[in-house]
């Protein structure tokens, strides 16, 4: 199976079976005999095609006289991959892109090879005449143009505009760019400066994050970053892979040594283990999740990093636990959400998430918040966080909670009662967070 066929089948599983891009990519790249140049091409095709899918479909539709839904899924995927290469990969000759696409069609859908060849030849003639413009200036409606150019569904574009106003288009643009590869120093085992020196010995370029003193951006990793878990530095537990926006949510909670802290939706454990670092392995952290296999991820990560103050419990956070009433000094509620702020890492979210799904998530968030309010001690702090930019899951959710719970007040984070991170703030993912304090009376 050549690399384009692997990419095609990966995209088919993501688009047609609801698979997750990160898991699919990891399963392919764990094979040792794939050349580095093929790894790079595979990653570029999979993520580049997903990140530009709406725009690619727009161009394909202009070359055919039937709706895209009438095209066989394999054939449409082959065309998307070919168009992505034609418009974004300048090192591959056009004739090679067409030939490889026809060969792939011959293998997967033999009767469609003539159709694929014809569509691509026509597109090459169009490119020769008009160039490889990707600005879609012919689309008069501004929001529709943004949606097509940056492959963001219209309704998600509207959500970004509601939250970020004038910055929305630039943020949406960044959501189709490659995110920084950020790691968190594990100060239970090593100091940040020492870790930086070890990365430098591996010829890895390291830049410090500006939002968290534990954050490092690693550069020029190439395809290696999908194998970084095999490196001695990682296996020794000297660092974790984590966006610094996620780190900031943990830091904003302000956990202190010897406190009792609840992480209500803890898996896979990135924020839980950072809590352990901040608390210097003192006190107690209760890490909960509804699924036992996800609790195993927390356990494995805790063991790798040397976190010794974490207890795991399989509990559904939407169900009230009477024994936990006013038990915890601080609570981290990293709520399940639509994930609209991490689209650049999981580009399939933009196509898979639905408004109905979000309605169900909002109900879950309401239950989690209500229970978190009950579990918090008087005078304690609750940090509510999501990785979405949707106001209904963020600001509106908190306003509803405050109306129903008059013994809570908002505590500003960096001077803001509702704090957002996004790619324009030092390259972060789109996190939302707010800190609540429970009255002592």
Secondary structure as UniProt FT lines:
FT   HELIX           3..17
FT   HELIX           21..29
FT   TURN            32..33
FT   HELIX           36..51
FT   HELIX           53..61
FT   TURN            62..63
FT   HELIX           68..70
FT   HELIX           73..88
FT   TURN            90..91
FT   HELIX           94..108
FT   HELIX           110..112
FT   HELIX           113..130
FT   TURN            137..138
FT   HELIX           142..149
FT   TURN            150..151
FT   HELIX           154..164
FT   HELIX           165..167
FT   HELIX           168..174
FT   TURN            175..176
FT   STRAND          181..185
FT   TURN            187..189
FT   HELIX           192..201
FT   TURN            202..203
FT   STRAND          205..208
FT   TURN            213..214
FT   STRAND          215..219
FT   HELIX           222..226
FT   HELIX           228..230
FT   HELIX           232..235
FT   TURN            236..237
FT   STRAND          239..241
FT   HELIX           244..253
FT   TURN            257..258
FT   STRAND          260..263
FT   TURN            264..265
FT   TURN            267..268
FT   HELIX           270..278
FT   TURN            279..281
FT   STRAND          284..289
FT   HELIX           292..305
FT   STRAND          310..314
FT   TURN            317..318
FT   HELIX           322..324
FT   TURN            325..326
FT   STRAND          328..334
FT   TURN            340..341
FT   TURN            343..345
FT   TURN            347..348
FT   HELIX           349..352
FT   HELIX           355..375
FT   STRAND          376..386
FT   TURN            391..394
FT   HELIX           395..404
FT   TURN            406..407
FT   STRAND          408..411
FT   TURN            414..415
FT   STRAND          419..420
FT   TURN            423..427
FT   STRAND          432..438
//
